[in-house]
Amino acid sequence: MNATDRTPADLLRSALAADPGRPLVTFYDDATGERVELSVATFANWVAKTANLLQGDLSAGPGDRVALLLPAHWQTAVWLLACASVGAVADVAGDPAAADVVVSGPDSLEAARACRGERVALALRPLGGRFPQPPAGFADYAVEVPGQGDRFAPFAPVDPEEPALIVAGAELSAAEVVERALADAPALDLTGPGSRLLSGLPYDTWEGLSAGLYAPLAVGGSVVLCRNLDRADGEAVAKRIENERVTAARH
């Protein structure tokens, strides 16, 4: 992080400038056996493509509300940073009827249909796979995102003081997300670059978002993000912590 970083997108830019090849998000799904590791550069590329989709194809801009009906997943982390890049408000588990755009996983499609704006569906399949049959009324993220540009520039500057995130009823500005993430780091045993936090927490609370993305990003660390961790026994979790060189864990 640099002293001038005021938004989550700023944090990602700083991480990219400092060490683009290091791991940033390593994702496990203990229901499917999936493991995906994204370096800072790979993650930033996904964010740029998604931000271009959000701003260009979905016509989202600063202040627009994006309801994210998604679990703790590496693609959810991408969408959170894409919203921050555009200046849109990421409304985690928000009301689709009150959103300008809804982004839904496969288990929340019916609820997502309440959105009168643009709708995007994520299959959440291994390797970012698409739906076998695209859901009616939704753009399939895995179909739409590959053709997007690898570099992103917002049409309008992102104001750090404007709303950026809504989670569990609390609204935070971009600057507050950065400040709270940094403040959380000591309690999460994130000591700076090289810190590696394993998180099995869901993304529907600030604590889950901070441990599972924002705090590791803010200190130059990385996250091992685990979905369905309750399906892994203690021995498997201990082995993962050893193999992934985890320095702290929250689950």
C-alpha positions in Angstrom: 0.0 0.0 0.0 1.0 3.6 -0.7 0.1 6.5 1.5 -2.0 7.9 -1.4 -4.2 4.8 -1.7 -7.7 5.8 -0.9 -9.8 3.2 -2.6 -9.7 -0.6 -3.0 -8.8 -0.1 -6.6 -5.8 2.0 -5.5 -4.7 -0.9 -3.3 -4.8 -3.3 -6.3 -2.8 -0.9 -8.4 -0.1 -0.6 -5.7 0.0 -4.4 -5.4 0.4 -4.7 -9.1 3.3 -2.2 -9.2 5.1 -3.8 -6.2 5.0 -7.5 -7.2 2.7 -8.6 -10.0 3.8 -12.2 -9.9 3.1 -13.0 -6.3 -0.1 -14.9 -5.3 -3.0 -12.7 -4.2 -6.0 -15.0 -4.0 -5.8 -18.8 -3.7 -9.3 -20.3 -3.8 -10.5 -23.7 -2.5 -13.9 -25.2 -2.8 -14.2 -28.3 -0.5 -17.4 -29.3 -2.1 -15.9 -29.7 -5.6 -12.2 -30.1 -4.9 -11.4 -27.0 -6.9 -8.2 -25.0 -6.3 -7.4 -21.8 -8.2 -4.5 -19.6 -7.6 -4.4 -16.0 -9.0 -1.4 -13.9 -9.0 -1.7 -10.1 -8.5 -1.4 -9.7 -12.3 -3.9 -12.4 -13.2 -6.4 -11.1 -10.6 -5.9 -7.5 -11.8 -6.6 -8.7 -15.4 -9.9 -10.3 -14.4 -10.8 -7.1 -12.5 -10.0 -4.9 -15.6 -12.1 -7.1 -17.9 -15.0 -7.2 -15.4 -14.8 -3.4 -14.9 -14.9 -2.9 -18.6 -18.0 -5.2 -18.8 -19.6 -3.3 -16.0 -18.9 0.2 -17.3 -19.3 -0.5 -21.0 -21.8 -3.3 -21.6 -23.8 -2.8 -18.4 -23.6 1.0 -18.4 -22.8 1.2 -14.7 -21.1 4.3 -13.3 -20.3 6.0 -10.0 -23.1 5.7 -7.5 -25.0 2.9 -9.3 -25.9 0.0 -7.1 -24.7 -3.5 -8.0 -26.3 -6.3 -6.0 -23.8 -9.2 -5.6 -25.8 -12.4 -4.8 -22.6 -14.5 -4.6 -20.8 -16.6 -2.1 -17.2 -16.3 -0.9 -15.5 -17.1 -4.2 -12.6 -15.8 -6.2 -15.0 -14.4 -8.8 -16.8 -12.5 -6.1 -13.5 -10.9 -5.1 -13.0 -9.9 -8.7 -16.5 -8.2 -8.8 -15.9 -6.3 -5.6 -12.7 -4.8 -7.1 -14.4 -4.2 -10.4 -17.2 -2.2 -8.7 -14.5 -0.2 -6.8 -12.7 0.5 -10.1 -15.9 1.9 -11.7 -17.1 3.7 -8.6 -20.3 1.6 -8.4 -21.6 0.5 -5.0 -21.1 -3.2 -4.3 -24.2 -4.2 -2.4 -23.4 -7.6 -0.9 -26.5 -9.8 -0.7 -28.4 -6.7 -1.5 -32.0 -6.3 -2.7 -32.1 -7.0 -6.5 -35.2 -4.9 -6.9 -33.4 -1.8 -5.6 -30.3 -2.4 -7.7 -29.2 -1.1 -11.1 -27.3 -4.3 -11.9 -27.6 -7.7 -10.3 -24.8 -10.3 -10.3 -26.1 -13.7 -9.3 -24.7 -17.2 -8.7 -26.6 -20.3 -9.8 -28.5 -20.6 -6.6 -30.0 -17.1 -6.5 -31.3 -16.7 -10.0 -34.9 -16.5 -9.1 -34.3 -13.8 -6.5 -32.1 -11.9 -9.0 -35.0 -11.6 -11.5 -36.5 -8.9 -9.3 -33.8 -6.5 -10.8 -35.3 -4.4 -13.5 -31.8 -3.4 -14.7 -29.0 -5.5 -16.2 -28.6 -9.1 -14.9 -25.4 -11.1 -15.0 -25.2 -14.8 -14.0 -22.1 -16.7 -12.8 -22.0 -20.5 -13.0 -19.2 -20.6 -10.4 -17.9 -23.7 -12.2 -14.2 -24.8 -11.9 -11.9 -22.7 -14.1 -14.5 -20.1 -14.6 -16.7 -22.3 -16.8 -19.9 -21.1 -18.4 -23.4 -22.4 -17.9 -24.3 -25.4 -20.0 -27.5 -23.5 -20.9 -27.5 -19.8 -20.2 -30.2 -18.7 -17.8 -33.0 -16.8 -19.6 -32.8 -13.0 -19.0 -29.2 -13.1 -17.9 -25.8 -12.4 -19.5 -23.4 -15.3 -18.8 -20.4 -13.8 -17.2 -18.1 -16.5 -18.6 -19.3 -15.8 -22.1 -19.1 -12.0 -21.9 -15.9 -11.3 -19.9 -13.2 -12.9 -22.1 -13.6 -10.4 -24.9 -13.3 -7.4 -22.7 -10.3 -5.2 -22.7 -7.3 -6.0 -20.5 -6.9 -2.4 -19.4 -9.5 -0.3 -17.6 -9.9 3.5 -17.3 -13.0 4.9 -15.6 -15.1 7.4 -17.5 -15.3 9.5 -14.3 -12.8 9.7 -11.4 -13.7 7.5 -8.4 -14.4 9.7 -5.3 -13.0 8.0 -2.2 -15.6 9.7 0.0 -18.6 8.4 -2.0 -20.4 5.1 -1.0 -18.5 2.0 -2.3 -19.8 -1.0 -0.3 -22.9 -2.1 1.5 -22.7 -5.2 3.7 -24.9 -6.4 6.5 -26.8 -3.1 6.4 -23.7 -0.9 6.8 -22.7 1.5 4.0 -19.0 2.4 3.7 -17.2 4.8 1.4 -14.1 3.6 -0.6 -11.8 5.4 1.9 -13.6 3.8 4.8 -13.1 0.3 3.3 -9.4 1.0 3.0 -9.1 2.5 6.5 -11.1 -0.4 8.1 -9.1 -3.0 6.3 -5.8 -1.5 7.5 -7.2 -1.2 11.1 -8.3 -4.9 11.0 -4.9 -6.2 9.9 -3.2 -6.5 13.4 -6.1 -8.4 14.9 -6.0 -10.8 11.9 -2.2 -11.3 12.4 -1.5 -9.7 9.1 2.0 -8.2 9.6 2.7 -6.9 6.2 4.0 -8.2 2.8 4.3 -12.0 2.8 1.4 -12.5 5.3 -0.9 -15.2 4.1 -4.3 -15.5 5.7 -6.6 -18.5 5.3 -10.2 -17.5 5.6 -13.2 -19.8 5.7 -15.6 -16.9 6.6 -18.6 -16.1 4.3 -18.6 -12.8 2.4 -21.9 -11.6 3.9 -20.3 -9.7 6.8 -17.6 -7.0 6.9 -15.5 -9.5 8.9 -15.7 -12.0 6.1 -14.9 -9.5 3.4 -12.0 -8.0 5.4 -10.4 -11.3 6.2 -11.2 -12.8 2.8 -10.0 -9.9 0.6 -9.5 -6.3 1.8 -7.2 -6.7 4.8 -4.7 -9.0 3.0 -4.7 -6.7 0.0 -4.2 -3.6 2.1 -1.0 -4.9 3.7 0.6 -6.5 0.7 -0.4 -10.0 1.8 -2.5 -12.7 0.2 -5.6 -14.8 1.1 -6.3 -18.5 0.9 -10.1 -18.2 0.5 -12.0 -21.4 1.4 -15.6 -22.1 0.4 -17.4 -25.1 2.1 -14.5 -25.4 4.6 -16.8 -27.3 6.9 -16.6 -30.2 4.6 -12.8 -30.6 5.2 -11.7 -32.4 8.3 -9.1 -30.9 10.7 -6.3 -32.9 9.2 -7.0 -31.6 5.7 -7.2 -28.0 6.9 -3.9 -28.4 8.8 -2.2 -29.8 5.7 -3.5 -26.9 3.6 -2.2 -24.4 6.1 1.2 -26.1 5.9 1.2 -26.5 2.1 0.0 -22.9 1.4 2.5 -21.4 3.9 -0.4 -19.8 5.8 0.7 -17.4 8.5 -2.8 -16.8 10.0 -6.2 -18.3 9.8 -9.9 -17.3 10.5 -12.6 -19.9 10.0 
